[in-house]
Amino acid sequence: KSKEGDSIDEGNESGEKVNLAEVFLSYLQYNIIQSEKSNKNNDMDDSIRSIYSGVLFHSSYGKSCKGKDESEVTAMKSFFDACLRYELVSSSTSKIAKKRVGADKKKKRATRQANNDRICKLYEAAISFFRGGGGGGFWRVAVDGYQRGLQNFKCGM
């Protein structure tokens, strides 16, 4: 681990820092692409959620932008955006499929609530991440954008 942020210096032959946020983002995007190709959607959904949950909720890396350089914070913005886009698309696709299947109402309601909770939790994690680093400017705009997104999502629920 380097002293600046959470990039890795060791093990890289070129001596360049490895941006962990870019690695997380690439891995997430790879799995999203694989899920689109796969018929095992539930397994892939769990895999994708496991990736972003590990980064955002089960490690210190995803808690705050404090101590990260600009390229890491920029990659984390893309990571949050990819997670939200995935869940929002997954949620709307799920709603369409559930209408056709005719599952019982309690199960539909529980699934919809779980989807909504995941999306709200992602918005809240993004807001917390960018607030945690202090500063202003672009990252303040990111916080405002996520707050608006959360508000709009809650109004549409």
C-alpha positions as MATLAB code, in Angstrom:
seq = 'KSKEGDSIDEGNESGEKVNLAEVFLSYLQYNIIQSEKSNKNNDMDDSIRSIYSGVLFHSSYGKSCKGKDESEVTAMKSFFDACLRYELVSSSTSKIAKKRVGADKKKKRATRQANNDRICKLYEAAISFFRGGGGGGFWRVAVDGYQRGLQNFKCGM';
ca = [
       0.000    0.000    0.000;
       1.363    3.405   -0.808;
       1.349    6.323    1.576;
      -0.822    8.300   -0.848;
      -4.314    6.868   -0.937;
      -4.942    3.194   -1.481;
      -2.976    2.511   -4.628;
      -0.547   -0.350   -4.816;
       3.101    0.268   -5.737;
       4.477   -3.207   -5.151;
       4.328   -5.948   -7.758;
       3.933   -3.594  -10.685;
       6.878   -4.032  -13.045;
       6.534   -0.554  -14.552;
       6.679    1.039  -11.110;
       3.397    2.867  -11.703;
       0.748    3.051   -9.019;
      -2.234    0.780   -9.551;
      -5.504    2.585   -9.074;
      -7.644    0.185   -7.020;
     -10.845    2.020   -7.867;
     -10.180    1.441  -11.579;
      -9.550   -2.249  -10.874;
     -12.834   -2.510   -8.943;
     -14.675   -0.680  -11.725;
     -13.208   -2.912  -14.443;
     -14.089   -6.067  -12.519;
     -17.632   -4.827  -11.907;
     -18.103   -3.905  -15.581;
     -16.719   -7.276  -16.691;
     -19.232   -9.092  -14.482;
     -22.104   -6.927  -15.693;
     -21.218   -7.804  -19.286;
     -21.018  -11.488  -18.359;
     -24.438  -11.297  -16.686;
     -25.941   -9.875  -19.869;
     -24.590  -12.888  -21.781;
     -25.627  -15.440  -19.157;
     -28.957  -17.095  -18.501;
     -28.106  -17.407  -14.799;
     -29.310  -13.927  -13.880;
     -29.903  -14.567  -10.172;
     -26.403  -15.988   -9.704;
     -24.873  -13.097  -11.641;
     -26.945  -10.534   -9.718;
     -25.575  -11.986   -6.489;
     -22.048  -11.905   -7.879;
     -22.315   -8.275   -8.980;
     -23.860   -7.217   -5.695;
     -21.145   -9.066   -3.830;
     -18.489   -7.095   -5.710;
     -19.893   -3.674   -4.980;
     -20.961   -4.574   -1.435;
     -17.441   -5.691   -0.642;
     -15.958   -2.422   -1.861;
     -18.589   -0.037   -0.523;
     -19.913   -1.615    2.649;
     -17.359   -4.152    3.870;
     -14.072   -2.309    3.448;
     -12.661    1.019    4.474;
     -11.836    1.827    0.838;
     -15.398    2.716   -0.120;
     -16.210    4.755    2.968;
     -14.600    8.086    2.059;
     -12.624    9.835   -0.636;
     -10.270   11.179    2.025;
      -6.682   10.226    1.281;
      -7.370    9.222   -2.313;
      -5.901   11.036   -5.287;
      -8.074   12.615   -7.955;
      -7.865    9.660  -10.360;
      -9.048    7.281   -7.618;
     -11.947    9.536   -6.674;
     -12.902    9.936  -10.328;
     -12.861    6.146  -10.773;
     -14.979    5.738   -7.635;
     -17.533    8.167   -9.095;
     -17.695    5.916  -12.151;
     -17.954    2.876   -9.848;
     -20.924    4.361   -7.964;
     -22.559    5.357  -11.252;
     -22.118    1.831  -12.660;
     -23.604    0.266   -9.509;
     -26.599    2.593   -9.574;
     -27.156    2.118  -13.303;
     -27.018   -1.665  -12.859;
     -29.517   -1.662   -9.980;
     -31.877    0.800  -11.646;
     -31.926   -1.229  -14.872;
     -32.174   -4.481  -12.923;
     -35.065   -3.089  -10.898;
     -37.024   -1.906  -13.938;
     -36.367   -5.189  -15.782;
     -37.501   -7.087  -12.703;
     -40.754   -5.089  -12.550;
     -41.568   -5.906  -16.157;
     -40.846   -9.619  -15.696;
     -42.855   -9.835  -12.460;
     -45.930   -8.328  -14.135;
     -45.876  -11.110  -16.702;
     -45.185  -13.974  -14.319;
     -47.981  -13.261  -11.878;
     -46.114  -14.138   -8.679;
     -47.988  -13.668   -5.441;
     -48.362  -10.086   -4.236;
     -46.346  -10.509   -1.031;
     -43.359  -11.861   -2.919;
     -43.586   -9.066   -5.511;
     -43.780   -6.440   -2.788;
     -40.806   -7.912   -0.899;
     -38.699   -8.052   -4.068;
     -39.602   -4.484   -5.002;
     -38.779   -3.283   -1.481;
     -35.405   -5.075   -1.521;
     -34.586   -3.467   -4.888;
     -35.591   -0.022   -3.619;
     -33.563   -0.475   -0.431;
     -30.453   -1.435   -2.423;
     -30.774    1.630   -4.652;
     -31.293    3.995   -1.715;
     -28.336    2.454    0.104;
     -26.120    3.005   -2.959;
     -27.153    6.659   -3.235;
     -26.508    7.173    0.478;
     -23.085    5.479    0.240;
     -22.121    7.753   -2.679;
     -23.211   10.855   -0.789;
     -21.260    9.773    2.278;
     -18.155    8.871    0.240;
     -17.859   12.261   -1.440;
     -18.791   14.240    1.665;
     -16.135   12.383    3.650;
     -13.220   13.916    1.792;
     -14.032   17.508    2.477;
     -13.115   19.928   -0.259;
     -15.626   21.302   -2.650;
     -15.896   22.055   -6.312;
     -16.598   19.067   -8.518;
     -17.113   16.641   -5.628;
     -19.681   18.965   -4.079;
     -21.496   18.832   -7.407;
     -21.304   15.009   -7.245;
     -22.860   15.031   -3.756;
     -25.624   17.339   -4.968;
     -26.246   15.093   -7.965;
     -26.526   11.970   -5.831;
     -28.824   13.770   -3.389;
     -31.064   14.831   -6.286;
     -30.980   11.297   -7.678;
     -31.988    9.862   -4.320;
     -34.782   12.385   -3.919;
     -36.082   11.725   -7.431;
     -35.914    7.979   -6.875;
     -37.838    8.228   -3.588;
     -40.475   10.439   -5.220;
     -40.951    7.877   -7.973;
     -41.234    4.858   -5.682;
];
